[in-house]
Amino acid sequence: MFADTGRSRPSTPIRPPRFRARTLGAATAALLLPLTACGTSEAGGDDSTIKIGYIAPLSGTAALYAGGFTGGVESAVAVHAKSGGRKLVLKKGDDASDPATSTQVCQRFVNQDHVDLIVAGQPAANAQACRAVAAARKIPYVSFATGATEFCFPNMWNYGPSPKQAALPLIEYLLAHGSKRFYLLGTDSASPKATFAIVKSQVEAAGGTVVGTGYEPLGTSDFSPDISKIVSSGADTVFSAAVAGDNITYHKQFAANAGTKKLIQGDMQMVTKTARALGSAAAGVVYAGPYDPSAQNAANTAYVAALKAAAPKVNPGDAILSYQGMTLVDKALDGLPKGAKPTSAAIGKALSSATADTPSGTVTAGANRYVTMPMRIWKVGSDGTASSVLQTVPSADPSVGCKQ
């Protein structure tokens, strides 16, 4: 789920901005919104209360997934509060799908709100802008989004799926079920390019072939030239990664072309919200995700009830990454000694060793600042719903080389 919607290389460190005392304008101040639906009020806190900044693209080109991310965070904090966990204060900010705005919001978090950590569901360029601000004060930054590439920054924890964690189970499933000749098509940005490098390596190692690769800029309205190339390429499988609203545009045009009917489709950017919006145009698409909404466990029961209360219009499948990520953050913070404010170093150590039972299953953080989690392969049904789980990987390794 949106790892990146820009063209910048997210693996390139961003120089932390110099901090200056200043007054933010009204437009920027409006991006910092109170999160009153969950958590505790600041007046009700004590010396051990943790202040958390939550930032996501609540507006702009990347806002398609914001409702799910926000609903997941709010639901997790509500469940945590009912359980009697450590007191939390949340500050919510809108990065407006813009790295410069992300910097401004996170400067406010750090310099005025004095947050203890930042949690986020941001595209890669926005994430690195905020992370750099946090790094200057050694404040932990936790991402819930699917990674655009391997991030190994000392102050960044990646609680969403890594690129390999999301891509490998899907490509291995396709290879095992007859796919041999692949065409790769995605948005011209860091995440699809990183994903396609993984896919190409895996396909060729298994004796398959990548017969073509195409990229289109974000906001493309006509994919027909790409679809014509796919049809004439001799591919038996299309592996796509069109970001945000472009994924809807692409799949509608793909389904309307009679020459695509026999092609197998794997999609790295498909989520339940997109599939429902597409309906029959998404039928047959195979994708990967951690969550099974039919799971019969206490964690899922609590999640569905909390999400219904906090964000009744959000589907559980669209909020799961931020919910399970925030649940893991809550577990990490609850494990710290109470009665005094923990240091950033103590919070970071806890973030690297937390384990939580989530609706998806057990999620465990590691010293590499990534998490091990279940992954499931789904196939979209004829009406745009996920009809069945094709395969389950109970404990998918993030397969990254970061060290503590």
C-alpha positions in Angstrom: 0.0 0.0 0.0 1.4 3.3 -1.2 5.1 2.9 -0.7 5.9 5.8 -3.0 4.1 8.2 -5.3 7.0 10.4 -6.3 10.0 10.1 -8.5 12.7 10.7 -5.9 15.0 8.0 -4.7 13.9 7.2 -1.2 17.1 5.4 -0.3 19.1 8.6 -0.6 19.4 10.2 2.9 17.8 13.6 3.2 19.9 16.2 5.0 18.1 17.2 8.2 16.7 20.7 8.1 18.2 23.4 10.3 15.7 24.3 13.0 14.7 27.9 13.5 12.2 29.3 15.9 9.3 30.6 13.8 5.6 30.9 13.7 3.8 28.6 11.2 1.3 30.2 9.0 -2.4 29.5 9.2 -2.4 27.1 6.3 0.4 25.0 7.9 -1.2 25.1 11.3 -4.4 23.8 9.8 -2.6 20.7 8.9 -2.1 19.8 12.5 -5.4 18.4 13.7 -6.5 17.2 17.1 -7.1 13.5 17.4 -9.8 13.5 20.0 -11.5 10.2 19.2 -9.0 8.1 20.9 -6.2 8.1 23.5 -6.1 10.5 26.4 -6.2 14.2 26.7 -2.9 16.0 27.4 -4.2 17.3 30.7 -4.9 13.7 31.8 -1.3 12.6 31.3 1.5 12.1 33.8 5.3 11.9 33.7 5.2 8.5 31.9 2.6 9.6 29.2 3.9 9.1 25.7 3.2 11.8 23.1 2.9 10.4 19.6 2.7 12.4 16.3 0.7 10.7 13.6 1.2 11.9 10.0 -0.3 10.8 6.7 -1.4 12.3 3.4 -4.9 13.3 4.5 -5.3 15.4 1.3 -3.6 15.6 -2.1 -2.7 12.9 -4.7 -1.8 10.2 -2.2 -4.9 10.6 0.0 -6.7 7.5 -1.4 -5.4 5.4 1.5 -5.5 8.0 4.2 -8.9 6.9 5.6 -7.7 3.4 6.1 -4.4 4.4 7.8 -6.1 6.9 10.1 -8.9 4.4 11.0 -6.4 1.8 11.9 -4.4 4.1 14.1 -7.5 5.4 15.9 -8.9 1.9 16.4 -5.6 0.5 17.8 -5.3 3.4 20.3 -8.9 2.9 21.4 -8.4 -0.9 22.0 -5.1 0.0 23.9 -6.9 2.5 26.1 -9.6 0.0 27.0 -7.0 -2.5 28.0 -5.6 -0.2 30.6 -2.3 0.3 28.7 0.1 3.2 29.1 -1.4 6.7 28.6 -0.9 8.1 25.1 -1.5 11.5 23.6 -1.8 11.6 19.8 -1.2 14.6 17.5 -2.5 14.2 13.9 -0.9 16.0 10.9 -1.6 16.1 7.2 1.4 16.0 4.9 -0.8 17.0 2.0 1.0 14.5 -0.2 4.0 16.9 -0.3 7.5 16.4 1.2 7.9 20.1 2.0 4.7 20.1 4.0 5.8 16.8 5.7 8.9 18.6 6.9 6.8 21.5 8.3 4.4 19.2 10.1 7.1 17.1 11.6 9.1 20.2 12.7 5.9 21.2 14.6 5.7 17.7 16.1 9.3 17.9 17.3 9.7 21.6 18.3 6.3 22.6 19.6 4.4 19.4 20.5 7.6 17.7 21.8 6.5 14.2 20.7 8.3 11.1 21.9 7.9 9.3 18.6 6.2 9.6 15.2 4.1 7.0 13.5 3.1 7.4 9.9 1.5 6.0 6.7 3.4 8.1 4.1 4.7 7.8 0.6 8.5 7.3 0.6 9.6 10.9 -0.2 7.3 12.3 2.4 8.4 9.7 4.9 12.1 10.5 4.4 11.4 14.3 4.8 9.7 13.7 8.2 12.2 11.0 9.3 15.1 13.4 8.7 13.4 16.0 11.1 12.9 13.3 13.7 16.5 12.1 13.3 18.0 15.5 14.2 16.4 15.0 17.7 16.9 11.2 17.8 13.2 10.7 17.8 12.0 7.3 16.5 9.9 7.3 13.3 7.7 4.2 12.6 6.3 3.6 9.1 3.2 1.5 8.6 3.3 1.6 4.8 4.7 -1.0 2.5 8.3 -0.2 1.9 9.5 1.3 -1.3 13.0 0.0 -0.8 15.2 -1.2 2.0 15.4 1.6 4.6 18.2 1.2 7.2 18.1 4.5 9.0 18.9 4.3 12.7 15.8 6.1 13.8 13.3 4.4 11.4 11.3 1.3 12.2 9.4 -0.3 9.3 6.3 -2.0 10.6 4.7 -2.4 7.2 5.7 -5.2 4.7 9.2 -4.9 3.2 9.4 -5.0 -0.6 10.5 -8.6 -0.6 8.0 -9.6 2.1 5.2 -8.3 -0.1 6.6 -9.4 -3.5 8.2 -12.8 -3.0 5.2 -14.8 -1.8 3.1 -13.4 -4.7 5.7 -14.1 -7.4 6.5 -17.5 -6.0 2.8 -18.4 -6.1 2.5 -17.3 -9.7 5.6 -19.2 -10.8 4.4 -22.4 -9.0 1.0 -22.1 -10.8 2.2 -21.9 -14.4 3.4 -18.3 -15.0 6.5 -18.2 -17.2 6.6 -15.1 -19.3 6.0 -11.9 -17.4 5.3 -8.3 -18.4 5.9 -5.7 -15.7 4.0 -2.4 -15.6 4.1 0.2 -12.9 4.2 3.8 -11.9 7.5 5.6 -12.7 8.6 5.8 -9.0 10.9 4.2 -6.5 8.6 1.5 -5.2 7.6 -0.2 -8.4 11.2 -0.1 -9.7 12.5 -1.7 -6.5 9.7 -4.3 -6.6 10.4 -5.1 -10.3 14.1 -5.7 -9.6 13.0 -8.3 -7.0 10.5 -9.8 -9.4 12.9 -10.0 -12.4 15.6 -11.7 -10.2 13.1 -14.3 -8.9 11.5 -15.0 -12.2 14.8 -15.5 -14.0 16.2 -17.7 -11.1 13.1 -20.0 -11.6 13.7 -20.2 -15.4 11.1 -17.7 -16.4 11.4 -14.6 -18.6 10.5 -11.0 -18.3 9.4 -10.1 -21.8 8.8 -6.4 -21.2 8.8 -3.6 -18.6 7.0 -0.3 -18.7 6.6 2.7 -16.4 4.1 5.6 -16.6 4.1 8.8 -14.6 1.7 9.2 -11.7 -1.6 10.6 -13.0 -1.6 8.7 -16.3 -5.1 8.7 -17.8 -4.4 6.5 -20.9 -2.8 3.1 -20.4 -3.9 1.8 -23.8 -0.4 2.0 -25.5 1.0 -0.1 -22.6 -1.9 -2.6 -22.8 -1.3 -3.0 -26.5 2.3 -3.8 -25.9 1.4 -6.3 -23.2 -1.1 -8.1 -25.6 1.5 -8.3 -28.4 4.5 -9.2 -26.1 3.7 -12.9 -25.8 3.4 -12.6 -22.0 1.3 -15.1 -20.1 1.3 -13.0 -16.9 1.1 -9.3 -16.1 2.7 -8.1 -12.9 1.6 -4.6 -12.1 2.3 -1.9 -9.6 0.3 1.2 -10.6 0.1 3.5 -7.6 -3.0 5.1 -6.0 -5.8 6.1 -8.3 -3.8 5.1 -11.4 -4.4 1.5 -10.4 -8.1 1.9 -10.9 -7.6 3.6 -14.3 -5.2 0.9 -15.5 -7.4 -2.1 -14.5 -10.5 -0.6 -16.1 -8.7 -0.1 -19.4 -7.0 -3.5 -19.1 -10.3 -5.3 -18.5 -11.9 -3.5 -21.5 -9.3 -4.8 -23.9 -10.5 -8.2 -25.4 -6.9 -9.3 -25.9 -6.2 -9.5 -22.2 -8.8 -12.1 -21.3 -6.5 -15.0 -21.0 -3.7 -13.2 -19.2 -2.9 -14.0 -15.5 -2.7 -10.8 -13.4 -0.6 -10.3 -10.2 -0.8 -6.8 -8.6 1.5 -5.4 -5.9 -0.8 -2.3 -5.3 -4.1 -4.0 -5.1 -6.0 -3.5 -1.8 -9.6 -4.2 -0.8 -10.7 -0.6 -1.4 -9.3 -0.7 -5.0 -10.8 -4.1 -5.7 -14.3 -3.0 -4.5 -14.1 0.2 -6.6 -13.2 -1.8 -9.7 -15.8 -4.6 -9.2 -15.7 -7.0 -12.1 -12.8 -5.2 -13.7 -10.6 -6.6 -11.0 -11.9 -10.2 -11.3 -9.1 -12.8 -11.2 -6.4 -10.4 -10.0 -4.0 -12.1 -7.5 -2.4 -10.1 -4.8 -0.7 -10.4 -1.4 -1.7 -9.1 2.0 -1.4 -10.1 5.7 -5.1 -10.0 6.7 -7.9 -12.6 6.5 -11.2 -10.8 7.5 -12.9 -14.1 8.3 -10.3 -14.9 11.0 -12.0 -16.2 14.1 -9.8 -14.9 16.9 -10.2 -12.4 19.8 -7.8 -9.9 18.2 -9.9 -9.7 15.0 -13.2 -9.4 17.0 -11.7 -6.4 18.9 -10.3 -4.9 15.8 -13.6 -5.0 13.8 -15.6 -3.6 16.7 -13.1 -0.8 17.3 -12.9 0.1 13.6 -16.6 0.2 13.3 -16.8 2.7 16.2 -13.8 4.9 15.0 -14.3 4.8 11.2 -17.5 3.0 10.3 -17.0 3.6 6.5 -13.6 2.0 6.4 -13.3 -1.6 5.4 -11.1 -3.7 7.8 -8.8 -4.8 5.0 -7.9 -1.2 4.3 -6.9 -0.3 7.8 -5.0 -3.5 8.8 -1.4 -2.3 8.2 -1.7 0.7 10.5 -3.8 -1.2 13.0 -1.4 -4.0 13.4 1.6 -1.6 13.3 0.1 0.6 16.0 -0.8 -2.4 18.1 2.9 -3.4 18.0 3.9 0.1 19.0 1.5 -0.1 21.9 3.0 -3.4 23.0 6.5 -1.9 22.8 5.5 1.1 24.9 3.6 -1.0 27.5 6.8 -3.0 28.1 8.7 0.1 29.3 9.0 0.9 33.0 6.2 3.2 34.1 6.4 6.2 36.4 8.9 8.1 34.3 9.3 9.3 30.8 11.3 6.7 28.7 14.3 7.9 26.7 14.4 7.8 22.9 17.0 5.0 23.2 14.7 3.0 25.5 11.7 3.4 23.1 13.9 2.4 20.2 15.1 -0.8 21.9 11.5 -1.7 22.7 10.4 -1.1 19.1 13.0 -3.6 18.0 11.8 -6.4 20.2 8.0 -6.1 20.5 5.6 -9.0 19.7 1.9 -8.7 19.3 -1.1 -10.9 18.5 -2.9 -9.1 15.8 -6.0 -9.9 13.6 -3.5 -11.1 10.9 -1.6 -13.4 13.4 1.6 -12.9 15.3 3.7 -9.9 14.3 7.3 -9.7 15.7 9.8 -6.8 15.4 13.4 -7.6 15.0 16.8 -5.9 15.5 16.8 -5.0 11.8 13.9 -2.6 12.5 11.6 -4.6 10.3 8.8 -7.1 11.3 8.0 -10.7 10.6 4.3 -11.1 9.8 1.9 -13.5 8.1 1.3 -13.0 4.3 -1.6 -14.4 2.4 -2.2 -14.7 -1.4 -5.7 -13.6 -2.5 -7.7 -13.8 -5.7 -10.3 -11.1 -6.4 -13.8 -12.5 -7.1 -16.1 -11.6 -9.9 -17.7 -8.8 -7.9 -14.5 -7.2 -6.7 -14.3 -9.0 -3.4 -11.5 -11.2 -2.2 -13.1 -14.6 -2.8 -10.6 -16.9 -1.1 -7.1 -17.3 0.4 -5.0 -19.2 -2.2 -2.0 -19.6 0.1 -0.8 -18.6 3.5 2.8 -17.9 4.6 2.5 -18.0 8.4 5.7 -16.1 9.1 7.0 -14.1 6.2 10.6 -12.9 6.7 11.2 -9.2 5.6 14.6 -10.4 4.1 16.5 -7.2 4.7 20.1 -6.5 5.6 19.6 -3.7 8.1 21.5 -4.0 11.4 20.7 -2.5 14.8 
